[in-house]
Amino acid sequence: MKFSLFYVLESPDRDFRRAYEEMLSQVEIAERLGFDGVWLAEHHGSAYGSMPSPQVAAAAIASRTSRIRIGIAVSNLTLAWPVRIAEDYAMVDVISGGRLDFGVGRGYQPHEFRAMGVADKQDVSREVFNEAFQIVTGLWTKAVGEPYTFHGKHFHIDGVDCRPTPVQKPTPPIYVASISPETFDLVADHGHDMLVTPTLMTLPELNGFVVNAKRTLMHRGRDPLSLDFPMNWQIHLADDDAQAVAEARPCLEWYFENVMSAVPQGESTPAGYERYAALAEAAAEGAMSLTGLREGGVCYVGDPDGLIREIEILREETGLDHLICWMRFGGMAHEHVVKSMELLAEHVMPHFADAPPLIPRALREEEPAIANDRFLEIEFPHEEGETHELSRG
């Protein structure tokens, strides 16, 4: 099982230099502790995050590390010219020696679309995303030296080359962030994987989404043990529950107050973003207190033993094999982040070091139906020994 870090890099005090230095220091520590990767988010112009160009941060991380993989969660393909995106991230892959994991999404915050001059595109962001995605991957996979041309509804490109091209062939691993079934076609047809998070849904909702997504992809021919659905989870560990709660409460509540103010809501909600408006309404009713967040599994705050139990449940229910740990949330103090990382590396990571990939329990139970529907045989590994009934919510 793999463990990574995640950064939006919120800076409540606007001390951006300190925030960047803390992130770079924490990533260096993470590599020494044995973490597998770090994932970086793109956001613009609000307290919610201070990393408008993850490609810049990724290049800095590449220069200060040698092993850890560098993921993007995500590059917002609706906000920038896709040729520039292809060029920038190809450079990251070259500079890092082929350590880039490329996550993509279409964005959701109206103020970002306005700030980047594409407010008129949010209602059609799925169309824009699909075209931009075709251009980026097309530039990366075309024959060397061959000009690339694309004519769509939103982008027109004639005879463009991409220099450099990524080290990883045909492309770096690609992950798509979405909570919508429309993404399944993209994922299934091209062999990509999905980034998931309970940040904007409860953990039971996320579990159901992941199982349904994997079921759909299995019906479409994907090997269930090849599916990589990294889950990004806000986590804070301390020696005991009370200490963890005391350290995390102000940071988490500040974070959710800010993120809920940024999501689409009210009568002006763009088409396709209705779920975000519903979340904002729930937040206004108090669902985003630390107590509510913990009860809904939106975050984990506690001691390492409790986290081990939660991960074991997630592995059974969703086949979780890659946990992205969001530890520096809401401007969490550097020393608290490092202590949380150390506790995870000392107690949690060794527990799952040899854990094999799992198919979600519900899909193991559906083995005959899935095999018959696909007209082929799939071998579903079953654990030996006692079966424990695990459930949540």
C-alpha positions in Angstrom: 0.0 0.0 0.0 1.2 3.5 -0.9 1.2 6.7 1.3 1.6 10.2 -0.1 1.3 13.8 1.1 -1.0 16.5 -0.3 -0.8 20.3 -0.4 -3.2 23.1 -1.3 -0.9 25.3 0.8 -3.5 27.5 2.5 -1.8 30.5 4.1 -4.2 32.2 6.7 -1.5 34.6 7.7 -0.4 35.4 4.1 3.2 34.5 4.9 3.7 32.7 1.6 7.5 32.4 1.9 7.1 30.5 5.2 4.3 28.3 3.7 6.5 27.3 0.7 9.5 26.6 2.8 7.5 24.5 5.2 6.1 22.5 2.3 9.6 21.9 0.8 11.0 20.9 4.1 8.1 18.5 4.9 8.5 16.9 1.5 12.2 16.3 2.1 11.3 14.8 5.5 8.6 12.7 3.8 11.2 11.2 1.4 13.4 10.2 4.4 10.5 8.7 6.2 9.5 6.5 3.3 6.5 8.2 1.9 5.8 7.3 -1.8 4.7 10.6 -3.2 3.5 14.2 -2.9 0.4 15.7 -4.6 -0.1 19.4 -5.4 -3.3 21.3 -6.0 -3.9 24.3 -8.3 -6.0 27.2 -7.0 -6.2 30.9 -7.7 -6.8 34.1 -5.8 -8.3 33.1 -2.4 -7.4 32.1 1.1 -8.3 28.5 0.2 -4.9 27.9 -1.5 -1.7 29.6 -2.5 -0.4 27.4 -5.3 -1.5 28.9 -8.6 1.2 27.0 -10.5 1.8 23.5 -9.2 4.3 23.0 -12.0 6.6 25.5 -10.4 6.3 23.8 -7.0 6.8 20.4 -8.6 10.1 21.6 -10.3 11.3 22.8 -6.9 10.4 19.5 -5.2 12.2 17.6 -8.0 15.4 19.5 -7.3 15.3 18.7 -3.6 14.3 15.0 -3.8 15.5 11.9 -5.7 12.9 9.2 -5.2 9.5 10.5 -4.2 6.9 10.7 -7.0 5.4 14.1 -7.7 1.6 14.2 -8.4 -0.7 16.9 -9.5 -4.1 16.9 -7.9 -5.1 18.6 -10.1 -4.2 20.7 -13.1 -7.3 22.6 -13.9 -7.5 22.2 -17.7 -10.3 24.8 -18.1 -8.2 27.7 -16.9 -5.2 27.7 -19.1 -4.1 27.2 -22.7 -3.6 23.5 -23.1 -0.4 23.8 -25.1 1.2 25.6 -22.2 0.0 22.9 -19.8 1.5 20.2 -22.0 4.9 22.0 -22.2 5.1 22.8 -18.5 4.3 19.4 -17.2 6.6 17.7 -19.8 9.4 19.9 -18.3 8.5 18.6 -14.8 8.7 15.0 -16.0 12.1 15.6 -17.6 13.5 17.6 -14.6 12.3 14.9 -12.1 13.6 12.0 -14.2 10.2 10.6 -14.9 8.5 11.0 -11.5 5.4 12.9 -12.6 1.9 11.7 -11.9 -0.5 13.9 -13.8 -3.9 14.5 -12.3 -6.5 16.6 -14.2 -9.9 18.2 -13.4 -12.3 20.9 -14.6 -12.5 23.2 -11.5 -15.5 24.3 -9.6 -14.9 27.7 -7.9 -16.6 30.6 -9.8 -14.1 33.2 -8.7 -11.3 31.3 -10.3 -13.0 31.1 -13.6 -13.6 34.9 -13.4 -10.0 35.6 -12.3 -8.6 33.6 -15.1 -10.8 35.3 -17.7 -12.9 32.3 -18.6 -16.1 32.9 -16.6 -18.1 32.3 -19.7 -16.8 28.8 -19.9 -17.9 27.4 -16.5 -21.3 26.3 -17.8 -19.6 24.3 -20.5 -16.5 23.4 -18.5 -16.9 19.7 -19.2 -16.7 20.4 -23.0 -13.6 22.6 -22.5 -12.0 20.0 -20.2 -12.5 17.2 -22.7 -11.0 19.2 -25.6 -8.0 20.4 -23.5 -7.4 16.9 -22.3 -7.3 15.6 -25.9 -4.8 18.4 -26.8 -2.4 17.7 -23.9 -2.3 13.9 -24.5 -2.2 14.4 -28.2 0.9 16.6 -27.9 2.6 14.1 -25.7 1.9 11.0 -27.8 2.3 12.3 -31.4 5.4 11.3 -33.3 8.5 13.2 -32.5 8.8 16.3 -34.7 5.4 15.8 -36.2 3.2 19.0 -36.0 -0.1 18.6 -34.1 -3.4 20.1 -35.2 -6.7 20.1 -33.3 -10.0 21.9 -34.2 -12.8 21.7 -31.7 -15.6 23.9 -30.4 -13.4 25.7 -27.9 -9.8 25.3 -29.1 -8.1 25.6 -32.6 -4.5 24.6 -32.9 -2.5 24.3 -36.1 0.9 22.6 -36.6 2.1 22.9 -33.0 5.1 20.9 -31.6 5.7 20.2 -27.9 9.3 20.5 -26.6 10.3 18.9 -24.4 8.2 15.7 -24.3 7.8 13.6 -21.2 10.3 11.0 -20.1 7.5 8.5 -19.3 6.0 6.9 -22.4 3.5 7.2 -23.9 2.6 9.7 -21.1 3.1 10.0 -17.4 0.4 8.2 -15.4 -2.9 10.1 -15.7 -5.5 10.5 -13.0 -8.9 12.1 -13.5 -10.6 13.8 -10.6 -14.4 13.7 -10.7 -17.5 12.5 -8.9 -19.6 12.2 -12.0 -20.4 9.0 -14.1 -19.6 10.9 -17.3 -16.0 10.5 -16.4 -16.2 6.7 -16.6 -16.0 6.7 -20.4 -12.8 8.8 -20.3 -11.3 6.5 -17.6 -12.4 3.3 -19.1 -11.6 4.0 -22.7 -8.1 5.3 -22.1 -6.9 3.3 -19.1 -6.7 6.2 -16.7 -7.4 6.1 -13.0 -9.4 8.4 -10.7 -8.5 10.7 -7.8 -11.2 10.7 -5.0 -11.7 12.6 -1.8 -14.3 12.8 1.0 -13.6 16.5 1.4 -16.9 17.4 -0.4 -18.9 14.3 0.5 -19.2 12.0 3.5 -17.0 8.9 3.6 -19.9 6.5 3.2 -20.9 8.4 0.1 -17.4 8.2 -1.2 -17.2 4.5 -0.5 -20.4 3.9 -2.6 -19.0 6.0 -5.4 -15.7 4.2 -5.6 -17.4 0.7 -5.5 -19.8 1.8 -8.3 -17.0 3.3 -10.4 -14.9 0.1 -10.0 -17.9 -2.1 -10.9 -18.5 0.0 -14.0 -14.9 -0.2 -15.1 -14.8 -3.9 -14.4 -17.8 -4.4 -16.6 -16.0 -2.5 -19.3 -13.0 -4.8 -19.2 -10.6 -3.2 -16.7 -8.6 -5.6 -14.5 -9.9 -4.8 -11.0 -6.5 -5.3 -9.4 -5.0 -2.7 -11.8 -7.4 0.1 -10.7 -5.6 2.8 -8.8 -8.0 5.2 -7.0 -5.8 7.3 -4.6 -7.9 8.7 -1.8 -7.0 12.2 -0.5 -8.0 12.5 3.2 -7.4 15.2 5.7 -5.5 13.5 8.6 -4.0 14.7 11.8 -2.3 12.3 14.2 -1.1 12.9 17.8 -0.2 10.7 20.7 -3.8 10.8 21.9 -7.3 11.8 20.7 -7.6 14.9 22.9 -4.3 16.4 21.7 -5.1 15.6 18.0 -8.5 17.4 18.4 -7.1 20.4 20.1 -4.4 20.9 17.4 -6.7 20.2 14.4 -10.0 21.9 15.4 -9.1 25.6 14.5 -7.3 24.6 11.3 -10.1 22.3 10.0 -12.9 24.7 10.9 -11.0 27.6 9.2 -10.5 25.5 6.1 -14.1 24.5 5.7 -15.4 28.0 6.4 -13.2 29.2 3.5 -13.9 26.3 1.0 -17.6 26.5 1.5 -17.6 30.2 0.8 -15.8 29.5 -2.5 -18.1 26.7 -3.9 -20.9 27.5 -6.4 -24.1 28.2 -4.6 -27.4 30.0 -4.7 -29.4 30.9 -7.8 -26.3 31.6 -9.8 -24.9 28.1 -9.5 -23.6 27.1 -13.0 -25.1 24.1 -14.7 -23.5 20.8 -13.6 -22.4 22.2 -10.2 -25.6 21.7 -8.2 -24.0 19.3 -5.8 -21.7 22.0 -4.6 -24.6 24.3 -3.8 -26.2 21.5 -1.7 -23.0 21.1 0.2 -22.9 24.8 0.9 -26.4 24.6 2.3 -25.5 21.7 4.5 -22.5 23.6 5.8 -24.7 26.6 6.7 -26.7 24.2 9.0 -23.6 23.2 11.0 -22.5 20.0 9.3 -18.9 21.3 8.9 -18.1 21.5 12.6 -15.2 19.2 13.6 -17.6 16.9 15.4 -19.7 16.7 12.2 -16.7 16.2 10.0 -15.4 13.4 12.1 -18.7 11.6 12.3 -19.1 11.8 8.5 -15.6 10.5 8.0 -14.6 13.7 6.0 -11.4 13.8 8.0 -9.5 11.6 10.4 -8.3 13.2 13.7 -7.0 10.9 16.4 -4.2 8.5 17.3 -2.4 6.1 14.9 -4.2 3.0 16.1 -7.5 4.4 15.2 -6.3 5.3 11.7 -5.1 1.8 11.2 -8.6 0.5 12.0 -10.1 3.1 9.6 -7.7 2.1 6.7 -8.5 -1.6 7.2 -12.2 -0.8 6.8 -11.5 1.3 3.7 -9.4 -1.5 2.2 -12.2 -4.0 2.7 -15.0 -1.7 1.4 -13.2 0.1 -1.4 -10.0 -1.7 -2.2 -8.0 1.3 -1.0 -4.4 0.9 -2.0 -3.1 4.4 -2.0 -3.8 7.0 0.7 -2.9 10.6 0.1 -2.5 12.3 3.5 -3.5 16.0 3.6 -1.7 17.0 6.8 -0.9 20.6 6.3 -4.5 21.9 6.2 -5.7 25.3 7.4 -2.2 26.5 8.1 -1.4 23.7 10.6 1.8 24.5 12.5 4.9 23.0 11.0 5.9 21.1 14.1 2.5 19.5 14.4 2.5 18.4 10.7 6.0 16.8 11.1 4.9 15.0 14.3 1.8 13.7 12.5 4.0 12.5 9.6 6.4 10.8 11.9 3.6 9.0 13.8 2.1 7.8 10.5 5.5 6.6 9.2 6.4 4.8 12.5 3.0 3.2 13.3 0.7 3.1 10.3 2.9 2.6 7.2 4.6 -0.5 8.5 1.3 -2.1 9.3 0.3 -1.9 5.6 3.8 -2.4 4.1 3.0 -5.8 2.6 -0.7 -5.4 2.1 -1.7 -6.7 -1.3 -4.2 -5.0 -3.6 -7.8 -5.9 -2.8 -11.0 -6.0 -4.7 -13.9 -4.3 -2.7 -15.8 -6.9 -0.7 -19.1 -6.1 -2.5 -17.5 -6.8 -5.9 -16.0 -10.0 -4.6 -19.5 -11.1 -3.6 -20.7 -10.2 -7.2 -18.0 -12.4 -8.8 -20.3 -14.7 -10.8 -22.6 -12.0 -12.1 -19.7 -9.8 -13.2 -17.9 -12.7 -14.9 -21.0 -13.9 -16.7 -21.8 -10.3 -17.8 -18.4 -9.9 -19.3 -18.3 -13.4 -20.9 -14.8 -14.0 -19.5 -13.2 -15.4 -16.4 -11.8 -13.2 -13.7 -9.9 -14.7 -10.8 -10.9 -12.9 -7.6 -8.4 -13.5 -4.8 -10.0 -14.2 -1.4 -8.2 -13.8 1.9 -7.7 -17.0 3.9 -8.9 -17.3 7.4 -11.8 -15.7 9.3 -14.0 -13.2 7.6 -14.9 -10.0 9.6 -18.0 -8.1 8.9 -17.0 -4.4 8.7 -19.4 -1.6 8.1 -19.6 2.2 8.4 -22.5 4.6 8.7 
